[in-house]
Amino acid sequence: SGMYPMKQPKHPPNTAKYLFGKHLNQCEEWEDFLHGW
């Protein structure tokens, strides 16, 4: 199709909030530990 990406793809950040944030619905007590880690 001749289309190219507008910018280079990059990995998402390796933060605790990003890695474990999807589990906060079941484990709300984790939020205090993940904030600022």
mmCIF entry with sequence, helices, sheets and N, C-alpha, C, O atoms, coordinates in Angstrom:
data_MODEL
# 
_entry.id   MODEL 
# 
_entity.id                         1 
_entity.type                       polymer 
_entity.pdbx_number_of_molecules   1 
# 
_entity_poly.entity_id                      1 
_entity_poly.type                           'polypeptide(L)' 
_entity_poly.nstd_linkage                   no 
_entity_poly.nstd_monomer                   no 
_entity_poly.pdbx_seq_one_letter_code       SGMYPMKQPKHPPNTAKYLFGKHLNQCEEWEDFLHGW 
_entity_poly.pdbx_seq_one_letter_code_can   SGMYPMKQPKHPPNTAKYLFGKHLNQCEEWEDFLHGW 
_entity_poly.pdbx_strand_id                 A 
# 
loop_
_entity_poly_seq.entity_id 
_entity_poly_seq.num 
_entity_poly_seq.mon_id 
_entity_poly_seq.hetero 
1 1  SER n 
1 2  GLY n 
1 3  MET n 
1 4  TYR n 
1 5  PRO n 
1 6  MET n 
1 7  LYS n 
1 8  GLN n 
1 9  PRO n 
1 10 LYS n 
1 11 HIS n 
1 12 PRO n 
1 13 PRO n 
1 14 ASN n 
1 15 THR n 
1 16 ALA n 
1 17 LYS n 
1 18 TYR n 
1 19 LEU n 
1 20 PHE n 
1 21 GLY n 
1 22 LYS n 
1 23 HIS n 
1 24 LEU n 
1 25 ASN n 
1 26 GLN n 
1 27 CYS n 
1 28 GLU n 
1 29 GLU n 
1 30 TRP n 
1 31 GLU n 
1 32 ASP n 
1 33 PHE n 
1 34 LEU n 
1 35 HIS n 
1 36 GLY n 
1 37 TRP n 
# 
_struct_asym.id          A 
_struct_asym.entity_id   1 
# 
loop_
_struct_conf.conf_type_id 
_struct_conf.id 
_struct_conf.pdbx_PDB_helix_id 
_struct_conf.beg_label_comp_id 
_struct_conf.beg_label_asym_id 
_struct_conf.beg_label_seq_id 
_struct_conf.pdbx_beg_PDB_ins_code 
_struct_conf.end_label_comp_id 
_struct_conf.end_label_asym_id 
_struct_conf.end_label_seq_id 
_struct_conf.pdbx_end_PDB_ins_code 
_struct_conf.beg_auth_comp_id 
_struct_conf.beg_auth_asym_id 
_struct_conf.beg_auth_seq_id 
_struct_conf.end_auth_comp_id 
_struct_conf.end_auth_asym_id 
_struct_conf.end_auth_seq_id 
_struct_conf.pdbx_PDB_helix_class 
_struct_conf.details 
_struct_conf.pdbx_PDB_helix_length 
HELX_P HELX_P1 AA1 ALA A 16 ? PHE A 20 ? ALA A 16 PHE A 20 1 ? 5 
HELX_P HELX_P2 AA2 GLY A 21 ? HIS A 23 ? GLY A 21 HIS A 23 5 ? 3 
HELX_P HELX_P3 AA3 GLU A 28 ? TRP A 30 ? GLU A 28 TRP A 30 5 ? 3 
HELX_P HELX_P4 AA4 GLU A 31 ? LEU A 34 ? GLU A 31 LEU A 34 1 ? 4 
# 
_struct_conf_type.id          HELX_P 
_struct_conf_type.criteria    ? 
_struct_conf_type.reference   ? 
# 
loop_
_atom_site.group_PDB 
_atom_site.id 
_atom_site.type_symbol 
_atom_site.label_atom_id 
_atom_site.label_alt_id 
_atom_site.label_comp_id 
_atom_site.label_asym_id 
_atom_site.label_entity_id 
_atom_site.label_seq_id 
_atom_site.pdbx_PDB_ins_code 
_atom_site.Cartn_x 
_atom_site.Cartn_y 
_atom_site.Cartn_z 
_atom_site.occupancy 
_atom_site.B_iso_or_equiv 
_atom_site.pdbx_formal_charge 
_atom_site.auth_seq_id 
_atom_site.auth_comp_id 
_atom_site.auth_asym_id 
_atom_site.auth_atom_id 
_atom_site.pdbx_PDB_model_num 
ATOM 1   N N  . SER A 1 1  ? 0.822   -1.203 0.000  1.00 0.00 ? 1  SER A N  1 
ATOM 2   C CA . SER A 1 1  ? 0.000   0.000  0.000  1.00 0.00 ? 1  SER A CA 1 
ATOM 3   C C  . SER A 1 1  ? 0.860   1.258  0.000  1.00 0.00 ? 1  SER A C  1 
ATOM 4   O O  . SER A 1 1  ? 0.341   2.353  -0.221 1.00 0.00 ? 1  SER A O  1 
ATOM 5   N N  . GLY A 1 2  ? 2.163   1.128  0.243  1.00 0.00 ? 2  GLY A N  1 
ATOM 6   C CA . GLY A 1 2  ? 3.048   2.286  0.185  1.00 0.00 ? 2  GLY A CA 1 
ATOM 7   C C  . GLY A 1 2  ? 2.967   3.200  1.390  1.00 0.00 ? 2  GLY A C  1 
ATOM 8   O O  . GLY A 1 2  ? 3.501   4.309  1.355  1.00 0.00 ? 2  GLY A O  1 
ATOM 9   N N  . MET A 1 3  ? 2.314   2.766  2.452  1.00 0.00 ? 3  MET A N  1 
ATOM 10  C CA . MET A 1 3  ? 2.198   3.618  3.645  1.00 0.00 ? 3  MET A CA 1 
ATOM 11  C C  . MET A 1 3  ? 3.292   3.254  4.642  1.00 0.00 ? 3  MET A C  1 
ATOM 12  O O  . MET A 1 3  ? 3.641   2.084  4.800  1.00 0.00 ? 3  MET A O  1 
ATOM 13  N N  . TYR A 1 4  ? 3.820   4.261  5.304  1.00 0.00 ? 4  TYR A N  1 
ATOM 14  C CA . TYR A 1 4  ? 4.872   4.073  6.292  1.00 0.00 ? 4  TYR A CA 1 
ATOM 15  C C  . TYR A 1 4  ? 4.419   4.652  7.626  1.00 0.00 ? 4  TYR A C  1 
ATOM 16  O O  . TYR A 1 4  ? 3.599   5.570  7.642  1.00 0.00 ? 4  TYR A O  1 
ATOM 17  N N  . PRO A 1 5  ? 4.928   4.145  8.739  1.00 0.00 ? 5  PRO A N  1 
ATOM 18  C CA . PRO A 1 5  ? 4.553   4.720  10.040 1.00 0.00 ? 5  PRO A CA 1 
ATOM 19  C C  . PRO A 1 5  ? 5.011   6.167  10.147 1.00 0.00 ? 5  PRO A C  1 
ATOM 20  O O  . PRO A 1 5  ? 6.064   6.534  9.626  1.00 0.00 ? 5  PRO A O  1 
ATOM 21  N N  . MET A 1 6  ? 4.219   6.978  10.820 1.00 0.00 ? 6  MET A N  1 
ATOM 22  C CA . MET A 1 6  ? 4.566   8.389  10.991 1.00 0.00 ? 6  MET A CA 1 
ATOM 23  C C  . MET A 1 6  ? 5.743   8.559  11.944 1.00 0.00 ? 6  MET A C  1 
ATOM 24  O O  . MET A 1 6  ? 6.540   9.483  11.781 1.00 0.00 ? 6  MET A O  1 
ATOM 25  N N  . LYS A 1 7  ? 5.862   7.675  12.943 1.00 0.00 ? 7  LYS A N  1 
ATOM 26  C CA . LYS A 1 7  ? 7.000   7.707  13.857 1.00 0.00 ? 7  LYS A CA 1 
ATOM 27  C C  . LYS A 1 7  ? 7.361   6.278  14.230 1.00 0.00 ? 7  LYS A C  1 
ATOM 28  O O  . LYS A 1 7  ? 6.545   5.366  14.096 1.00 0.00 ? 7  LYS A O  1 
ATOM 29  N N  . GLN A 1 8  ? 8.577   6.092  14.694 1.00 0.00 ? 8  GLN A N  1 
ATOM 30  C CA . GLN A 1 8  ? 9.056   4.768  15.062 1.00 0.00 ? 8  GLN A CA 1 
ATOM 31  C C  . GLN A 1 8  ? 8.262   4.213  16.240 1.00 0.00 ? 8  GLN A C  1 
ATOM 32  O O  . GLN A 1 8  ? 8.024   4.932  17.210 1.00 0.00 ? 8  GLN A O  1 
ATOM 33  N N  . PRO A 1 9  ? 7.851   2.958  16.176 1.00 0.00 ? 9  PRO A N  1 
ATOM 34  C CA . PRO A 1 9  ? 7.186   2.362  17.339 1.00 0.00 ? 9  PRO A CA 1 
ATOM 35  C C  . PRO A 1 9  ? 8.173   2.196  18.481 1.00 0.00 ? 9  PRO A C  1 
ATOM 36  O O  . PRO A 1 9  ? 9.363   1.976  18.259 1.00 0.00 ? 9  PRO A O  1 
ATOM 37  N N  . LYS A 1 10 ? 7.673   2.302  19.700 1.00 0.00 ? 10 LYS A N  1 
ATOM 38  C CA . LYS A 1 10 ? 8.536   2.113  20.863 1.00 0.00 ? 10 LYS A CA 1 
ATOM 39  C C  . LYS A 1 10 ? 7.792   1.304  21.912 1.00 0.00 ? 10 LYS A C  1 
ATOM 40  O O  . LYS A 1 10 ? 6.563   1.239  21.913 1.00 0.00 ? 10 LYS A O  1 
ATOM 41  N N  . HIS A 1 11 ? 8.552   0.694  22.799 1.00 0.00 ? 11 HIS A N  1 
ATOM 42  C CA . HIS A 1 11 ? 7.971   -0.117 23.863 1.00 0.00 ? 11 HIS A CA 1 
ATOM 43  C C  . HIS A 1 11 ? 7.260   0.773  24.873 1.00 0.00 ? 11 HIS A C  1 
ATOM 44  O O  . HIS A 1 11 ? 7.667   1.917  25.076 1.00 0.00 ? 11 HIS A O  1 
ATOM 45  N N  . PRO A 1 12 ? 6.202   0.269  25.512 1.00 0.00 ? 12 PRO A N  1 
ATOM 46  C CA . PRO A 1 12 ? 5.554   1.032  26.576 1.00 0.00 ? 12 PRO A CA 1 
ATOM 47  C C  . PRO A 1 12 ? 6.487   1.145  27.783 1.00 0.00 ? 12 PRO A C  1 
ATOM 48  O O  . PRO A 1 12 ? 7.438   0.373  27.900 1.00 0.00 ? 12 PRO A O  1 
ATOM 49  N N  . PRO A 1 13 ? 6.228   2.087  28.669 1.00 0.00 ? 13 PRO A N  1 
ATOM 50  C CA . PRO A 1 13 ? 7.105   2.265  29.834 1.00 0.00 ? 13 PRO A CA 1 
ATOM 51  C C  . PRO A 1 13 ? 7.067   1.048  30.757 1.00 0.00 ? 13 PRO A C  1 
ATOM 52  O O  . PRO A 1 13 ? 6.031   0.398  30.897 1.00 0.00 ? 13 PRO A O  1 
ATOM 53  N N  . ASN A 1 14 ? 8.181   0.754  31.371 1.00 0.00 ? 14 ASN A N  1 
ATOM 54  C CA . ASN A 1 14 ? 8.269   -0.376 32.302 1.00 0.00 ? 14 ASN A CA 1 
ATOM 55  C C  . ASN A 1 14 ? 8.044   0.106  33.728 1.00 0.00 ? 14 ASN A C  1 
ATOM 56  O O  . ASN A 1 14 ? 8.899   -0.089 34.592 1.00 0.00 ? 14 ASN A O  1 
ATOM 57  N N  . THR A 1 15 ? 6.926   0.719  33.976 1.00 0.00 ? 15 THR A N  1 
ATOM 58  C CA . THR A 1 15 ? 6.616   1.181  35.321 1.00 0.00 ? 15 THR A CA 1 
ATOM 59  C C  . THR A 1 15 ? 5.742   0.148  36.021 1.00 0.00 ? 15 THR A C  1 
ATOM 60  O O  . THR A 1 15 ? 5.059   -0.645 35.373 1.00 0.00 ? 15 THR A O  1 
ATOM 61  N N  . ALA A 1 16 ? 5.769   0.166  37.323 1.00 0.00 ? 16 ALA A N  1 
ATOM 62  C CA . ALA A 1 16 ? 4.952   -0.774 38.095 1.00 0.00 ? 16 ALA A CA 1 
ATOM 63  C C  . ALA A 1 16 ? 3.470   -0.540 37.824 1.00 0.00 ? 16 ALA A C  1 
ATOM 64  O O  . ALA A 1 16 ? 2.697   -1.494 37.727 1.00 0.00 ? 16 ALA A O  1 
ATOM 65  N N  . LYS A 1 17 ? 3.075   0.711  37.701 1.00 0.00 ? 17 LYS A N  1 
ATOM 66  C CA . LYS A 1 17 ? 1.673   1.032  37.435 1.00 0.00 ? 17 LYS A CA 1 
ATOM 67  C C  . LYS A 1 17 ? 1.233   0.443  36.090 1.00 0.00 ? 17 LYS A C  1 
ATOM 68  O O  . LYS A 1 17 ? 0.124   -0.080 35.974 1.00 0.00 ? 17 LYS A O  1 
ATOM 69  N N  . TYR A 1 18 ? 2.094   0.527  35.081 1.00 0.00 ? 18 TYR A N  1 
ATOM 70  C CA . TYR A 1 18 ? 1.757   -0.029 33.774 1.00 0.00 ? 18 TYR A CA 1 
ATOM 71  C C  . TYR A 1 18 ? 1.708   -1.556 33.818 1.00 0.00 ? 18 TYR A C  1 
ATOM 72  O O  . TYR A 1 18 ? 0.793   -2.169 33.268 1.00 0.00 ? 18 TYR A O  1 
ATOM 73  N N  . LEU A 1 19 ? 2.692   -2.162 34.471 1.00 0.00 ? 19 LEU A N  1 
ATOM 74  C CA . LEU A 1 19 ? 2.781   -3.621 34.488 1.00 0.00 ? 19 LEU A CA 1 
ATOM 75  C C  . LEU A 1 19 ? 1.685   -4.280 35.315 1.00 0.00 ? 19 LEU A C  1 
ATOM 76  O O  . LEU A 1 19 ? 1.156   -5.318 34.918 1.00 0.00 ? 19 LEU A O  1 
ATOM 77  N N  . PHE A 1 20 ? 1.334   -3.691 36.466 1.00 0.00 ? 20 PHE A N  1 
ATOM 78  C CA . PHE A 1 20 ? 0.380   -4.322 37.377 1.00 0.00 ? 20 PHE A CA 1 
ATOM 79  C C  . PHE A 1 20 ? -0.956  -3.588 37.470 1.00 0.00 ? 20 PHE A C  1 
ATOM 80  O O  . PHE A 1 20 ? -1.845  -4.027 38.200 1.00 0.00 ? 20 PHE A O  1 
ATOM 81  N N  . GLY A 1 21 ? -1.112  -2.496 36.756 1.00 0.00 ? 21 GLY A N  1 
ATOM 82  C CA . GLY A 1 21 ? -2.335  -1.705 36.827 1.00 0.00 ? 21 GLY A CA 1 
ATOM 83  C C  . GLY A 1 21 ? -3.585  -2.463 36.431 1.00 0.00 ? 21 GLY A C  1 
ATOM 84  O O  . GLY A 1 21 ? -4.668  -2.187 36.947 1.00 0.00 ? 21 GLY A O  1 
ATOM 85  N N  . LYS A 1 22 ? -3.450  -3.417 35.519 1.00 0.00 ? 22 LYS A N  1 
ATOM 86  C CA . LYS A 1 22 ? -4.627  -4.180 35.082 1.00 0.00 ? 22 LYS A CA 1 
ATOM 87  C C  . LYS A 1 22 ? -5.174  -5.085 36.177 1.00 0.00 ? 22 LYS A C  1 
ATOM 88  O O  . LYS A 1 22 ? -6.310  -5.549 36.086 1.00 0.00 ? 22 LYS A O  1 
ATOM 89  N N  . HIS A 1 23 ? -4.372  -5.341 37.219 1.00 0.00 ? 23 HIS A N  1 
ATOM 90  C CA . HIS A 1 23 ? -4.808  -6.200 38.318 1.00 0.00 ? 23 HIS A CA 1 
ATOM 91  C C  . HIS A 1 23 ? -5.415  -5.408 39.478 1.00 0.00 ? 23 HIS A C  1 
ATOM 92  O O  . HIS A 1 23 ? -5.858  -5.999 40.462 1.00 0.00 ? 23 HIS A O  1 
ATOM 93  N N  . LEU A 1 24 ? -5.439  -4.087 39.372 1.00 0.00 ? 24 LEU A N  1 
ATOM 94  C CA . LEU A 1 24 ? -5.935  -3.279 40.482 1.00 0.00 ? 24 LEU A CA 1 
ATOM 95  C C  . LEU A 1 24 ? -7.426  -3.466 40.735 1.00 0.00 ? 24 LEU A C  1 
ATOM 96  O O  . LEU A 1 24 ? -7.899  -3.174 41.833 1.00 0.00 ? 24 LEU A O  1 
ATOM 97  N N  . ASN A 1 25 ? -8.173  -3.943 39.753 1.00 0.00 ? 25 ASN A N  1 
ATOM 98  C CA . ASN A 1 25 ? -9.595  -4.189 39.977 1.00 0.00 ? 25 ASN A CA 1 
ATOM 99  C C  . ASN A 1 25 ? -9.805  -5.271 41.030 1.00 0.00 ? 25 ASN A C  1 
ATOM 100 O O  . ASN A 1 25 ? -10.730 -5.182 41.837 1.00 0.00 ? 25 ASN A O  1 
ATOM 101 N N  . GLN A 1 26 ? -8.948  -6.296 41.027 1.00 0.00 ? 26 GLN A N  1 
ATOM 102 C CA . GLN A 1 26 ? -9.082  -7.381 41.996 1.00 0.00 ? 26 GLN A CA 1 
ATOM 103 C C  . GLN A 1 26 ? -8.281  -7.106 43.266 1.00 0.00 ? 26 GLN A C  1 
ATOM 104 O O  . GLN A 1 26 ? -8.658  -7.573 44.341 1.00 0.00 ? 26 GLN A O  1 
ATOM 105 N N  . CYS A 1 27 ? -7.203  -6.370 43.164 1.00 0.00 ? 27 CYS A N  1 
ATOM 106 C CA . CYS A 1 27 ? -6.276  -6.178 44.291 1.00 0.00 ? 27 CYS A CA 1 
ATOM 107 C C  . CYS A 1 27 ? -6.089  -4.693 44.569 1.00 0.00 ? 27 CYS A C  1 
ATOM 108 O O  . CYS A 1 27 ? -5.010  -4.149 44.333 1.00 0.00 ? 27 CYS A O  1 
ATOM 109 N N  . GLU A 1 28 ? -7.122  -4.040 45.064 1.00 0.00 ? 28 GLU A N  1 
ATOM 110 C CA . GLU A 1 28 ? -7.073  -2.595 45.276 1.00 0.00 ? 28 GLU A CA 1 
ATOM 111 C C  . GLU A 1 28 ? -6.038  -2.181 46.307 1.00 0.00 ? 28 GLU A C  1 
ATOM 112 O O  . GLU A 1 28 ? -5.550  -1.051 46.266 1.00 0.00 ? 28 GLU A O  1 
ATOM 113 N N  . GLU A 1 29 ? -5.688  -3.072 47.236 1.00 0.00 ? 29 GLU A N  1 
ATOM 114 C CA . GLU A 1 29 ? -4.697  -2.721 48.256 1.00 0.00 ? 29 GLU A CA 1 
ATOM 115 C C  . GLU A 1 29 ? -3.303  -2.547 47.660 1.00 0.00 ? 29 GLU A C  1 
ATOM 116 O O  . GLU A 1 29 ? -2.422  -2.002 48.325 1.00 0.00 ? 29 GLU A O  1 
ATOM 117 N N  . TRP A 1 30 ? -3.082  -2.990 46.438 1.00 0.00 ? 30 TRP A N  1 
ATOM 118 C CA . TRP A 1 30 ? -1.784  -2.826 45.776 1.00 0.00 ? 30 TRP A CA 1 
ATOM 119 C C  . TRP A 1 30 ? -1.519  -1.377 45.382 1.00 0.00 ? 30 TRP A C  1 
ATOM 120 O O  . TRP A 1 30 ? -0.367  -0.971 45.230 1.00 0.00 ? 30 TRP A O  1 
ATOM 121 N N  . GLU A 1 31 ? -2.582  -0.601 45.219 1.00 0.00 ? 31 GLU A N  1 
ATOM 122 C CA . GLU A 1 31 ? -2.429  0.753  44.672 1.00 0.00 ? 31 GLU A CA 1 
ATOM 123 C C  . GLU A 1 31 ? -1.481  1.613  45.496 1.00 0.00 ? 31 GLU A C  1 
ATOM 124 O O  . GLU A 1 31 ? -0.717  2.393  44.929 1.00 0.00 ? 31 GLU A O  1 
ATOM 125 N N  . ASP A 1 32 ? -1.511  1.490  46.819 1.00 0.00 ? 32 ASP A N  1 
ATOM 126 C CA . ASP A 1 32 ? -0.599  2.273  47.664 1.00 0.00 ? 32 ASP A CA 1 
ATOM 127 C C  . ASP A 1 32 ? 0.860   1.915  47.392 1.00 0.00 ? 32 ASP A C  1 
ATOM 128 O O  . ASP A 1 32 ? 1.730   2.785  47.448 1.00 0.00 ? 32 ASP A O  1 
ATOM 129 N N  . PHE A 1 33 ? 1.132   0.666  47.102 1.00 0.00 ? 33 PHE A N  1 
ATOM 130 C CA . PHE A 1 33 ? 2.505   0.230  46.845 1.00 0.00 ? 33 PHE A CA 1 
ATOM 131 C C  . PHE A 1 33 ? 2.971   0.593  45.437 1.00 0.00 ? 33 PHE A C  1 
ATOM 132 O O  . PHE A 1 33 ? 4.150   0.875  45.225 1.00 0.00 ? 33 PHE A O  1 
ATOM 133 N N  . LEU A 1 34 ? 2.047   0.587  44.476 1.00 0.00 ? 34 LEU A N  1 
ATOM 134 C CA . LEU A 1 34 ? 2.420   0.871  43.095 1.00 0.00 ? 34 LEU A CA 1 
ATOM 135 C C  . LEU A 1 34 ? 2.603   2.358  42.831 1.00 0.00 ? 34 LEU A C  1 
ATOM 136 O O  . LEU A 1 34 ? 3.372   2.740  41.949 1.00 0.00 ? 34 LEU A O  1 
ATOM 137 N N  . HIS A 1 35 ? 1.913   3.190  43.577 1.00 0.00 ? 35 HIS A N  1 
ATOM 138 C CA . HIS A 1 35 ? 2.006   4.636  43.364 1.00 0.00 ? 35 HIS A CA 1 
ATOM 139 C C  . HIS A 1 35 ? 3.399   5.124  43.759 1.00 0.00 ? 35 HIS A C  1 
ATOM 140 O O  . HIS A 1 35 ? 3.784   5.044  44.926 1.00 0.00 ? 35 HIS A O  1 
ATOM 141 N N  . GLY A 1 36 ? 4.136   5.622  42.797 1.00 0.00 ? 36 GLY A N  1 
ATOM 142 C CA . GLY A 1 36 ? 5.461   6.154  43.067 1.00 0.00 ? 36 GLY A CA 1 
ATOM 143 C C  . GLY A 1 36 ? 6.574   5.136  43.080 1.00 0.00 ? 36 GLY A C  1 
ATOM 144 O O  . GLY A 1 36 ? 7.705   5.479  43.425 1.00 0.00 ? 36 GLY A O  1 
ATOM 145 N N  . TRP A 1 37 ? 6.298   3.893  42.717 1.00 0.00 ? 37 TRP A N  1 
ATOM 146 C CA . TRP A 1 37 ? 7.343   2.876  42.695 1.00 0.00 ? 37 TRP A CA 1 
ATOM 147 C C  . TRP A 1 37 ? 8.049   2.872  41.377 1.00 0.00 ? 37 TRP A C  1 
ATOM 148 O O  . TRP A 1 37 ? 8.966   2.077  41.171 1.00 0.00 ? 37 TRP A O  1 
# 
